[in-house]
Amino acid sequence: MAVFGESIIYKSREEIEIMRQAALVVSRTLGEVAKRLKPGITPAFLDQMAEDYIKSQGAIPGFKGLYGCPSTLLISVNEQVVHGLPTEKPIEEGDIVSVDCGAVYKGYYGDHAYTFEVGAVSEEKRNLCAVTKECLYLGIEACHTGNRIEDIGYAIQQHAEKMGFGVVRDLVGHGLGKKLHEEPQVPNYGRRGRGKRIQNGLTIAIEPMINMGTYKVKTLEDQWTIVTEDGLPSAHFEHNVAVIDGKAEILSTFDYIYDALKR
């Protein structure tokens, strides 16, 4: 899905503020998803709702039509890692559901994701989601001047593997701006001290994809949906981050989701 190869485009404070607004359109959309996501709802229903909501915010869906993507949301259930296409198959009690969303506002992209626990999920799935979210914030902590890009992946990989989980190698986080996928690539694994130096004005999407079992994945016949090779569940959380005054500032928020879930 991603296309890389150009130089990193560092953003001004003014550009970052527009990107914050783009990210918050996505944050609010995911909050609307959280209000409706329950057993019996279909991904296709959520997809149409999200498209309508994004347009009501003065933005346009960021994924639909890009690289041939047919939907506004990418909804990945259980063993589906990412890029799941919305279907009419109802979501069931006990599922974990990654919802990835993008929006374009004033020419800039917002793009983030949350893995929802639907009803009573197993302890193993709850733990997977909790650790993946912890990985996200550990990666964000490592995103500061003085570090390099692979320091982010190192922090994510160390925590995930310590907890016994697999870190997806075939998919990465990415730079973000006027394009959905800009340089640099941001792997969720790595070695300390490698990769591009982190500088002020860097804007990236950090998005650990962590599997309950093997790190290996495969693509289904639809050429979109990516699943774990062993059929075990996967979780995915994503935030948009800008480096300002040497430190990572999160442009997106999960607060709308938490409000909807009454947490």
Backbone as CSV, one residue per row, in Angstrom:
resi,resn,N_x,N_y,N_z,CA_x,CA_y,CA_z,C_x,C_y,C_z
1,MET,0.834,-1.212,0.000,0.000,0.000,0.000,0.861,1.251,0.000
2,ALA,1.976,1.234,0.736,2.778,2.439,0.895,3.746,2.612,-0.262
3,VAL,4.030,3.869,-0.584,5.018,4.211,-1.598,6.023,5.163,-0.964
4,PHE,7.307,4.743,-0.928,8.337,5.559,-0.294,9.422,5.908,-1.312
5,GLY,10.484,6.558,-0.853,11.629,6.782,-1.712,12.082,8.224,-1.813
6,GLU,11.298,9.170,-1.312,11.687,10.576,-1.385,12.336,11.012,-0.071
7,SER,12.766,12.253,-0.012,13.399,12.771,1.198,12.345,13.071,2.267
8,ILE,12.796,13.120,3.518,11.908,13.505,4.607,11.506,14.967,4.437
9,ILE,10.223,15.241,4.620,9.712,16.613,4.527,9.396,17.093,5.943
10,TYR,10.242,17.996,6.453,10.021,18.522,7.797,8.980,19.638,7.740
11,LYS,8.140,19.731,8.753,7.000,20.637,8.732,7.235,21.849,9.629
12,SER,6.628,22.962,9.238,6.631,24.167,10.062,5.594,24.032,11.176
13,ARG,5.661,24.938,12.133,4.654,24.939,13.206,3.254,25.108,12.629
14,GLU,3.137,25.957,11.607,1.828,26.203,10.999,1.294,24.937,10.332
15,GLU,2.164,24.234,9.641,1.749,22.981,9.006,1.356,21.939,10.057
16,ILE,2.109,21.880,11.132,1.804,20.915,12.196,0.438,21.191,12.813
17,GLU,0.094,22.457,12.941,-1.224,22.782,13.502,-2.355,22.339,12.572
18,ILE,-2.147,22.460,11.263,-3.156,21.937,10.331,-3.226,20.420,10.444
19,MET,-2.064,19.785,10.564,-2.044,18.327,10.701,-2.721,17.877,11.996
20,ARG,-2.604,18.678,13.047,-3.313,18.358,14.290,-4.828,18.345,14.049
21,GLN,-5.303,19.326,13.284,-6.742,19.370,13.004,-7.170,18.183,12.140
22,ALA,-6.320,17.802,11.193,-6.621,16.614,10.376,-6.663,15.362,11.245
23,ALA,-5.703,15.248,12.148,-5.670,14.094,13.046,-6.913,14.057,13.936
24,LEU,-7.354,15.227,14.399,-8.512,15.266,15.290,-9.813,14.935,14.564
25,VAL,-9.875,15.187,13.253,-11.028,14.704,12.490,-11.093,13.180,12.589
26,VAL,-9.942,12.538,12.430,-9.890,11.076,12.547,-10.222,10.644,13.975
27,SER,-9.690,11.357,14.953,-9.964,11.015,16.357,-11.459,11.052,16.647
28,ARG,-12.126,12.081,16.167,-13.569,12.191,16.398,-14.332,11.095,15.645
29,THR,-13.844,10.769,14.453,-14.486,9.695,13.681,-14.381,8.367,14.415
30,LEU,-13.219,8.085,14.962,-13.058,6.840,15.720,-13.922,6.851,16.985
31,GLY,-14.145,8.041,17.550,-15.080,8.150,18.667,-16.493,7.787,18.244
32,GLU,-16.900,8.195,17.040,-18.218,7.832,16.511,-18.305,6.325,16.278
33,VAL,-17.211,5.734,15.800,-17.167,4.276,15.641,-17.354,3.598,17.001
34,ALA,-16.664,4.121,18.010,-16.737,3.520,19.349,-18.166,3.515,19.895
35,LYS,-18.946,4.538,19.552,-20.333,4.606,20.025,-21.192,3.485,19.437
36,ARG,-20.815,3.008,18.260,-21.674,2.092,17.514,-21.157,0.656,17.448
37,LEU,-19.885,0.463,17.755,-19.272,-0.849,17.580,-19.728,-1.807,18.677
38,LYS,-20.509,-2.807,18.295,-21.044,-3.795,19.230,-21.383,-5.053,18.442
39,PRO,-21.623,-6.156,19.129,-21.983,-7.384,18.410,-23.198,-7.157,17.504
40,GLY,-23.107,-7.646,16.268,-24.203,-7.538,15.319,-24.039,-6.415,14.315
41,ILE,-23.198,-5.416,14.639,-22.982,-4.322,13.686,-22.089,-4.816,12.562
42,THR,-22.241,-4.286,11.371,-21.386,-4.718,10.266,-20.300,-3.686,9.982
43,PRO,-19.122,-4.137,9.565,-18.082,-3.205,9.146,-18.551,-2.274,8.033
44,ALA,-19.373,-2.771,7.129,-19.867,-1.927,6.031,-20.690,-0.758,6.556
45,PHE,-21.495,-0.991,7.584,-22.271,0.094,8.193,-21.345,1.140,8.800
46,LEU,-20.330,0.682,9.535,-19.389,1.608,10.155,-18.638,2.419,9.100
47,ASP,-18.310,1.776,7.993,-17.587,2.448,6.922,-18.401,3.601,6.330
48,GLN,-19.662,3.369,6.054,-20.502,4.426,5.486,-20.716,5.553,6.489
49,MET,-20.918,5.179,7.755,-21.075,6.186,8.799,-19.835,7.073,8.882
50,ALA,-18.660,6.449,8.830,-17.416,7.203,8.942,-17.232,8.152,7.756
51,GLU,-17.568,7.682,6.567,-17.448,8.552,5.386,-18.335,9.783,5.524
52,ASP,-19.564,9.563,5.948,-20.494,10.683,6.114,-19.995,11.654,7.189
53,TYR,-19.461,11.104,8.284,-19.012,11.954,9.388,-17.799,12.792,8.969
54,ILE,-16.834,12.175,8.309,-15.640,12.912,7.877,-16.035,14.080,6.970
55,LYS,-16.945,13.831,6.037,-17.389,14.899,5.137,-18.103,16.009,5.903
56,SER,-18.809,15.644,6.980,-19.505,16.654,7.781,-18.534,17.552,8.535
57,GLN,-17.277,17.115,8.657,-16.259,17.881,9.377,-15.440,18.775,8.442
58,GLY,-15.864,18.869,7.176,-15.128,19.693,6.228,-13.864,19.040,5.717
59,ALA,-13.802,17.715,5.855,-12.641,16.953,5.394,-13.108,15.924,4.367
60,ILE,-12.160,15.200,3.809,-12.501,14.117,2.901,-11.827,12.835,3.366
61,PRO,-12.425,11.666,3.100,-11.798,10.408,3.497,-10.398,10.286,2.893
62,GLY,-9.460,9.872,3.714,-8.075,9.814,3.260,-7.691,8.544,2.544
63,PHE,-8.405,7.446,2.824,-8.046,6.170,2.227,-8.788,5.904,0.921
64,LYS,-10.060,6.283,0.858,-10.916,5.876,-0.252,-10.374,6.390,-1.583
65,GLY,-10.114,5.460,-2.496,-9.580,5.804,-3.801,-8.063,5.827,-3.865
66,LEU,-7.384,5.893,-2.717,-5.924,5.923,-2.698,-5.386,4.503,-2.879
67,TYR,-4.487,4.323,-3.816,-3.965,2.990,-4.168,-5.090,2.032,-4.562
68,GLY,-6.243,2.576,-4.954,-7.375,1.725,-5.300,-8.193,1.256,-4.114
69,CYS,-7.970,1.828,-2.942,-8.724,1.414,-1.750,-10.209,1.732,-1.939
70,PRO,-11.098,0.757,-1.699,-12.522,0.979,-1.948,-13.299,1.550,-0.763
71,SER,-12.631,1.798,0.374,-13.380,2.136,1.582,-12.759,3.299,2.337
72,THR,-13.557,3.871,3.232,-13.097,4.949,4.110,-12.341,4.397,5.314
73,LEU,-12.824,3.292,5.866,-12.175,2.608,6.989,-11.539,1.314,6.502
74,LEU,-10.490,0.915,7.182,-9.953,-0.437,7.050,-10.199,-1.120,8.388
75,ILE,-10.974,-2.205,8.359,-11.469,-2.837,9.581,-10.976,-4.278,9.614
76,SER,-10.137,-4.581,10.597,-9.444,-5.866,10.650,-9.827,-6.594,11.929
77,VAL,-10.386,-7.802,11.783,-10.977,-8.551,12.896,-10.101,-9.746,13.261
78,ASN,-9.780,-9.856,14.540,-9.064,-10.998,15.108,-7.723,-11.246,14.426
79,GLU,-7.622,-12.298,13.593,-6.338,-12.638,12.970,-5.965,-11.701,11.830
80,GLN,-6.895,-10.830,11.434,-6.569,-9.833,10.415,-5.708,-8.745,11.064
81,VAL,-4.557,-8.492,10.475,-3.600,-7.554,11.067,-3.989,-6.116,10.710
82,VAL,-4.047,-5.827,9.415,-4.430,-4.506,8.912,-5.039,-4.663,7.519
83,HIS,-5.592,-3.569,7.014,-6.093,-3.451,5.641,-7.306,-4.330,5.359
84,GLY,-8.038,-4.714,6.402,-9.259,-5.474,6.198,-10.331,-4.617,5.531
85,LEU,-10.940,-5.127,4.479,-11.987,-4.380,3.782,-13.322,-4.574,4.487
86,PRO,-14.093,-3.495,4.673,-15.386,-3.608,5.364,-16.350,-4.521,4.592
87,THR,-16.969,-5.441,5.316,-17.905,-6.400,4.720,-19.242,-6.329,5.448
88,GLU,-20.177,-7.146,4.987,-21.492,-7.257,5.625,-21.518,-8.332,6.700
89,LYS,-20.386,-8.941,6.996,-20.332,-9.965,8.046,-20.370,-9.295,9.417
90,PRO,-21.385,-9.585,10.234,-21.512,-8.905,11.521,-20.330,-9.186,12.448
91,ILE,-19.969,-8.175,13.210,-18.961,-8.334,14.252,-19.583,-9.113,15.413
92,GLU,-18.792,-9.974,16.030,-19.309,-10.877,17.057,-18.740,-10.567,18.435
93,GLU,-19.475,-10.974,19.438,-19.013,-10.907,20.834,-17.668,-11.620,20.943
94,GLY,-16.715,-10.961,21.610,-15.407,-11.562,21.818,-14.375,-11.228,20.762
95,ASP,-14.792,-10.541,19.683,-13.850,-10.130,18.641,-12.976,-8.982,19.138
96,ILE,-11.770,-8.906,18.601,-11.019,-7.650,18.681,-10.960,-7.095,17.255
97,VAL,-11.187,-5.782,17.153,-11.400,-5.156,15.848,-10.521,-3.911,15.714
98,SER,-9.541,-3.981,14.825,-8.721,-2.808,14.517,-9.451,-1.948,13.500
99,VAL,-9.648,-0.680,13.830,-10.268,0.272,12.910,-9.233,1.346,12.587
100,ASP,-8.835,1.389,11.319,-7.836,2.336,10.828,-8.557,3.354,9.947
101,CYS,-8.269,4.630,10.173,-9.010,5.690,9.491,-8.063,6.808,9.073
102,GLY,-8.342,7.388,7.913,-7.581,8.545,7.449,-8.510,9.644,6.976
103,ALA,-8.054,10.887,7.077,-8.824,12.028,6.593,-7.861,13.086,6.078
104,VAL,-8.313,13.828,5.081,-7.536,14.943,4.548,-8.253,16.238,4.901
105,TYR,-7.531,17.137,5.573,-8.081,18.429,5.974,-7.104,19.519,5.532
106,LYS,-7.589,20.444,4.731,-6.761,21.538,4.200,-5.467,21.019,3.583
107,GLY,-5.581,19.868,2.903,-4.458,19.332,2.153,-3.510,18.434,2.913
108,TYR,-3.769,18.206,4.215,-2.885,17.379,5.036,-3.638,16.180,5.595
109,TYR,-2.890,15.104,5.784,-3.480,13.844,6.241,-3.429,13.682,7.763
110,GLY,-4.506,13.109,8.285,-4.512,12.502,9.609,-4.736,11.011,9.396
111,ASP,-4.141,10.174,10.236,-4.208,8.721,10.026,-3.892,8.016,11.332
112,HIS,-4.901,7.446,11.958,-4.574,6.607,13.111,-5.591,5.504,13.340
113,ALA,-5.290,4.656,14.316,-6.042,3.413,14.456,-6.166,3.014,15.929
114,TYR,-7.196,2.226,16.190,-7.456,1.721,17.545,-8.017,0.313,17.427
115,THR,-7.591,-0.579,18.301,-8.148,-1.929,18.340,-9.158,-2.021,19.475
116,PHE,-10.410,-2.273,19.102,-11.522,-2.330,20.045,-11.750,-3.757,20.530
117,GLU,-12.111,-3.865,21.803,-12.528,-5.149,22.372,-14.054,-5.163,22.381
118,VAL,-14.647,-6.127,21.702,-16.094,-6.169,21.534,-16.704,-7.121,22.565
119,GLY,-17.410,-6.535,23.522,-18.034,-7.354,24.562,-16.991,-8.022,25.434
120,ALA,-17.284,-9.239,25.858,-16.383,-10.003,26.720,-15.352,-10.722,25.867
121,VAL,-14.124,-10.232,25.870,-13.056,-10.886,25.111,-12.198,-11.711,26.053
122,SER,-11.437,-12.631,25.493,-10.597,-13.506,26.300,-9.490,-12.707,26.983
123,GLU,-8.971,-13.257,28.052,-7.869,-12.613,28.766,-6.654,-12.468,27.861
124,GLU,-6.445,-13.466,26.999,-5.301,-13.424,26.085,-5.422,-12.260,25.103
125,LYS,-6.616,-12.037,24.577,-6.820,-10.916,23.658,-6.702,-9.581,24.377
126,ARG,-7.230,-9.504,25.605,-7.105,-8.261,26.378,-5.649,-7.919,26.620
127,ASN,-4.866,-8.939,26.950,-3.448,-8.726,27.215,-2.720,-8.287,25.949
128,LEU,-3.055,-8.902,24.819,-2.459,-8.505,23.546,-2.736,-7.038,23.253
129,CYS,-3.973,-6.617,23.425,-4.325,-5.214,23.172,-3.599,-4.280,24.128
130,ALA,-3.537,-4.651,25.402,-2.876,-3.803,26.393,-1.392,-3.635,26.074
131,VAL,-0.728,-4.732,25.734,0.706,-4.666,25.443,0.961,-3.869,24.162
132,THR,0.105,-4.036,23.157,0.288,-3.297,21.902,0.145,-1.799,22.134
133,LYS,-0.817,-1.423,22.962,-0.966,0.003,23.279,0.245,0.512,24.072
134,GLU,0.747,-0.303,24.987,1.968,0.075,25.712,3.124,0.272,24.739
135,CYS,3.229,-0.617,23.744,4.280,-0.489,22.723,4.172,0.845,21.989
136,LEU,2.946,1.247,21.675,2.746,2.526,20.991,3.352,3.669,21.792
137,TYR,3.037,3.734,23.069,3.506,4.859,23.869,4.999,4.768,24.171
138,LEU,5.556,3.558,24.250,7.008,3.419,24.402,7.720,3.893,23.137
139,GLY,7.129,3.600,21.990,7.696,4.095,20.737,7.663,5.609,20.664
140,ILE,6.556,6.192,21.109,6.436,7.659,21.109,7.466,8.284,22.049
141,GLU,7.686,7.676,23.213,8.682,8.187,24.161,10.080,8.217,23.547
142,ALA,10.350,7.272,22.663,11.681,7.179,22.046,11.845,8.140,20.871
143,CYS,10.771,8.832,20.498,10.800,9.740,19.343,11.170,11.147,19.817
144,HIS,12.456,11.398,19.926,12.914,12.728,20.338,14.271,12.997,19.713
145,THR,14.624,14.279,19.627,15.926,14.618,19.067,17.017,13.997,19.940
146,GLY,18.096,13.606,19.268,19.158,12.860,19.947,19.040,11.374,19.677
147,ASN,17.847,10.922,19.316,17.632,9.533,18.922,17.554,9.421,17.412
148,ARG,17.517,8.175,16.938,17.333,7.873,15.529,16.055,7.063,15.344
149,ILE,15.619,6.941,14.086,14.332,6.306,13.804,14.257,4.886,14.368
150,GLU,15.323,4.102,14.247,15.238,2.720,14.728,15.173,2.614,16.246
151,ASP,15.488,3.691,16.957,15.287,3.674,18.411,13.808,3.506,18.741
152,ILE,12.933,4.015,17.875,11.485,3.853,18.073,11.116,2.388,17.968
153,GLY,11.561,1.751,16.880,11.267,0.337,16.688,11.894,-0.536,17.753
154,TYR,13.092,-0.171,18.192,13.765,-0.944,19.243,12.920,-0.975,20.514
155,ALA,12.399,0.194,20.900,11.576,0.268,22.124,10.329,-0.595,21.991
156,ILE,9.692,-0.551,20.816,8.493,-1.359,20.583,8.823,-2.840,20.606
157,GLN,9.855,-3.232,19.874,10.209,-4.647,19.758,10.601,-5.246,21.108
158,GLN,11.387,-4.524,21.871,11.847,-5.066,23.148,10.669,-5.382,24.060
159,HIS,9.710,-4.480,24.126,8.573,-4.698,25.031,7.680,-5.831,24.522
160,ALA,7.378,-5.829,23.238,6.483,-6.858,22.691,7.079,-8.250,22.845
161,GLU,8.342,-8.386,22.499,8.959,-9.713,22.554,9.187,-10.166,23.989
162,LYS,9.437,-9.230,24.882,9.559,-9.574,26.307,8.259,-10.180,26.828
163,MET,7.141,-9.712,26.278,5.829,-10.214,26.701,5.390,-11.442,25.904
164,GLY,6.257,-11.920,25.017,5.989,-13.157,24.303,5.235,-13.011,22.993
165,PHE,5.178,-11.793,22.443,4.422,-11.550,21.218,5.338,-11.352,20.007
166,GLY,4.743,-11.480,18.815,5.478,-11.304,17.574,5.283,-9.913,17.006
167,VAL,6.364,-9.316,16.508,6.327,-7.970,15.937,6.337,-8.077,14.411
168,VAL,5.298,-7.579,13.784,5.192,-7.649,12.323,6.346,-6.880,11.676
169,ARG,7.022,-7.533,10.737,8.152,-6.920,10.024,7.749,-6.346,8.671
170,ASP,6.739,-6.928,8.050,6.426,-6.606,6.658,5.690,-5.279,6.491
171,LEU,5.249,-4.673,7.578,4.478,-3.428,7.545,5.092,-2.457,8.537
172,VAL,5.061,-1.172,8.212,5.766,-0.183,9.034,4.939,1.078,9.218
173,GLY,5.301,1.856,10.222,4.797,3.213,10.334,5.484,4.081,9.284
174,HIS,5.165,5.375,9.274,5.587,6.178,8.131,5.500,7.672,8.419
175,GLY,6.231,8.424,7.598,6.058,9.859,7.593,4.668,10.216,7.101
176,LEU,4.234,11.425,7.460,2.867,11.848,7.177,2.876,13.334,6.847
177,GLY,2.013,13.748,5.920,1.943,15.164,5.579,0.933,15.399,4.481
178,LYS,1.379,15.975,3.364,0.487,16.164,2.226,0.232,14.855,1.498
179,LYS,1.057,13.864,1.790,0.836,12.497,1.334,0.591,11.618,2.543
180,LEU,-0.184,10.536,2.338,-0.440,9.609,3.437,0.835,8.898,3.857
181,HIS,1.647,8.555,2.879,2.893,7.844,3.169,4.076,8.651,2.654
182,GLU,4.813,9.234,3.573,6.044,9.948,3.264,7.203,9.229,3.939
183,GLU,8.413,9.630,3.565,9.578,9.181,4.336,9.566,9.870,5.697
184,PRO,10.096,9.248,6.745,10.793,7.965,6.722,9.850,6.791,6.997
185,GLN,10.276,5.599,6.588,9.620,4.413,7.099,9.968,4.277,8.582
186,VAL,8.995,3.812,9.374,9.183,3.699,10.825,8.874,2.258,11.248
187,PRO,9.872,1.361,11.154,9.633,-0.034,11.528,9.323,-0.176,13.015
188,ASN,8.642,-1.257,13.349,8.328,-1.561,14.749,9.351,-2.502,15.372
189,TYR,10.512,-2.575,14.753,11.644,-3.346,15.260,12.893,-2.588,14.841
190,GLY,14.029,-2.930,15.432,15.231,-2.222,15.015,16.343,-2.331,16.038
191,ARG,17.455,-1.689,15.698,18.615,-1.637,16.586,18.839,-0.208,17.039
192,ARG,19.279,-0.059,18.257,19.542,1.283,18.781,20.579,2.006,17.924
193,GLY,20.344,3.296,17.733,21.340,4.122,17.080,21.399,4.002,15.570
194,ARG,20.408,3.365,14.967,20.407,3.249,13.502,19.251,4.048,12.909
195,GLY,19.399,4.391,11.636,18.352,5.125,10.937,18.597,6.621,10.944
196,LYS,17.664,7.341,10.325,17.776,8.799,10.235,17.702,9.443,11.617
197,ARG,18.443,10.539,11.776,18.351,11.299,13.023,16.975,11.947,13.138
198,ILE,16.412,11.919,14.319,15.120,12.556,14.569,15.354,14.054,14.763
199,GLN,14.604,14.866,14.011,14.779,16.312,14.043,13.439,17.007,14.278
200,ASN,13.504,18.235,14.762,12.288,19.030,14.909,11.598,19.165,13.552
201,GLY,10.278,19.122,13.571,9.500,19.214,12.343,9.172,17.872,11.727
202,LEU,9.714,16.791,12.292,9.370,15.447,11.813,7.914,15.141,12.166
203,THR,7.155,14.648,11.218,5.768,14.236,11.468,5.611,12.807,10.974
204,ILE,5.243,11.910,11.888,5.173,10.493,11.552,3.953,9.836,12.181
205,ALA,3.586,8.699,11.606,2.589,7.817,12.201,3.336,6.633,12.808
206,ILE,3.212,6.477,14.105,3.797,5.325,14.801,2.679,4.327,15.019
207,GLU,2.860,3.071,14.540,1.749,2.141,14.558,2.197,0.688,14.761
208,PRO,2.460,0.307,16.016,2.816,-1.092,16.253,1.703,-2.051,15.849
209,MET,2.088,-3.094,15.136,1.204,-4.212,14.781,1.807,-5.448,15.432
210,ILE,1.134,-5.946,16.447,1.702,-6.983,17.306,0.806,-8.228,17.265
211,ASN,1.430,-9.384,17.060,0.702,-10.641,16.923,0.824,-11.504,18.167
212,MET,-0.227,-12.264,18.447,-0.205,-13.165,19.594,0.815,-14.278,19.395
213,GLY,1.028,-14.685,18.153,1.969,-15.762,17.856,3.112,-15.281,16.978
214,THR,3.242,-15.912,15.803,4.333,-15.575,14.888,4.232,-14.144,14.373
215,TYR,5.399,-13.582,14.046,5.413,-12.254,13.430,5.064,-12.319,11.950
216,LYS,5.011,-13.518,11.378,4.821,-13.664,9.938,3.367,-13.427,9.542
217,VAL,3.193,-12.794,8.373,1.859,-12.461,7.880,1.744,-12.867,6.410
218,LYS,0.507,-12.874,5.916,0.264,-13.146,4.498,-0.926,-12.311,4.052
219,THR,-1.043,-12.121,2.738,-2.120,-11.325,2.162,-3.176,-12.242,1.562
220,LEU,-4.456,-11.946,1.832,-5.541,-12.755,1.302,-5.777,-12.471,-0.186
221,GLU,-6.678,-13.256,-0.775,-6.925,-13.155,-2.213,-7.479,-11.795,-2.638
222,ASP,-8.094,-11.063,-1.697,-8.613,-9.740,-2.070,-7.493,-8.724,-2.312
223,GLN,-6.256,-9.151,-2.045,-5.056,-8.328,-2.243,-4.983,-7.126,-1.307
224,TRP,-5.822,-7.137,-0.272,-5.812,-6.074,0.723,-5.608,-6.614,2.125
225,THR,-6.463,-7.535,2.526,-6.481,-7.989,3.912,-5.224,-8.783,4.241
226,ILE,-4.518,-8.331,5.280,-3.299,-9.005,5.732,-3.608,-9.712,7.047
227,VAL,-3.286,-11.008,7.103,-3.605,-11.835,8.263,-2.337,-12.459,8.822
228,THR,-2.423,-12.918,10.073,-1.299,-13.631,10.663,-1.162,-14.992,9.994
229,GLU,0.062,-15.436,9.834,0.299,-16.715,9.153,-0.227,-17.897,9.953
230,ASP,-0.239,-17.778,11.284,-0.694,-18.896,12.118,-2.155,-18.789,12.531
231,GLY,-2.849,-17.731,12.096,-4.262,-17.587,12.404,-4.568,-17.076,13.799
232,LEU,-3.539,-16.695,14.566,-3.766,-16.143,15.898,-4.046,-14.643,15.801
233,PRO,-4.681,-14.062,16.819,-5.084,-12.649,16.757,-3.912,-11.675,16.674
234,SER,-4.230,-10.481,16.178,-3.268,-9.388,16.076,-3.939,-8.106,16.553
235,ALA,-3.138,-7.173,17.089,-3.658,-5.869,17.522,-2.841,-4.760,16.876
236,HIS,-3.452,-3.582,16.754,-2.860,-2.460,16.020,-3.349,-1.154,16.633
237,PHE,-2.422,-0.331,17.071,-2.737,1.004,17.564,-1.823,1.993,16.855
238,GLU,-2.344,3.197,16.576,-1.580,4.174,15.799,-1.903,5.591,16.258
239,HIS,-0.845,6.387,16.420,-0.972,7.817,16.695,-0.154,8.607,15.684
240,ASN,-0.548,9.855,15.481,0.227,10.802,14.682,1.042,11.667,15.632
241,VAL,2.317,11.841,15.317,3.263,12.483,16.220,4.073,13.527,15.458
242,ALA,4.307,14.665,16.100,5.211,15.685,15.558,6.307,15.949,16.591
243,VAL,7.522,16.164,16.116,8.628,16.499,17.019,8.726,18.021,17.099
244,ILE,8.466,18.536,18.308,8.448,19.970,18.571,9.333,20.241,19.788
245,ASP,10.257,21.169,19.651,11.180,21.497,20.749,11.861,20.258,21.294
246,GLY,12.208,19.364,20.377,12.992,18.186,20.749,12.205,16.987,21.218
247,LYS,10.908,17.162,21.436,10.109,16.075,21.999,8.923,15.727,21.098
248,ALA,8.431,14.502,21.263,7.259,14.064,20.508,5.992,14.664,21.110
249,GLU,5.178,15.229,20.251,3.863,15.700,20.662,2.818,14.912,19.874
250,ILE,1.870,14.306,20.584,0.846,13.495,19.934,-0.229,14.414,19.382
251,LEU,-0.456,14.338,18.074,-1.439,15.204,17.416,-2.843,14.602,17.475
252,SER,-2.924,13.299,17.494,-4.203,12.589,17.574,-4.529,12.308,19.039
253,THR,-5.725,11.793,19.298,-6.108,11.458,20.673,-7.082,10.289,20.673
254,PHE,-7.011,9.497,21.711,-7.998,8.429,21.921,-9.112,8.878,22.873
255,ASP,-9.097,10.136,23.285,-10.061,10.596,24.286,-11.504,10.447,23.818
256,TYR,-11.771,10.689,22.538,-13.141,10.540,22.041,-13.598,9.088,22.127
257,ILE,-12.670,8.177,21.907,-12.979,6.746,22.064,-13.270,6.441,23.522
258,TYR,-12.393,6.908,24.399,-12.583,6.616,25.825,-13.890,7.211,26.340
259,ASP,-14.229,8.404,25.894,-15.508,9.009,26.303,-16.685,8.140,25.850
260,ALA,-16.590,7.635,24.613,-17.665,6.795,24.088,-17.778,5.479,24.842
261,LEU,-16.624,4.960,25.257,-16.624,3.686,25.991,-16.837,3.880,27.477
262,LYS,-16.966,5.161,27.909,-17.189,5.515,29.316,-16.049,5.033,30.217
263,ARG,-14.828,5.211,29.711,-13.656,4.811,30.521,-13.071,6.026,31.226
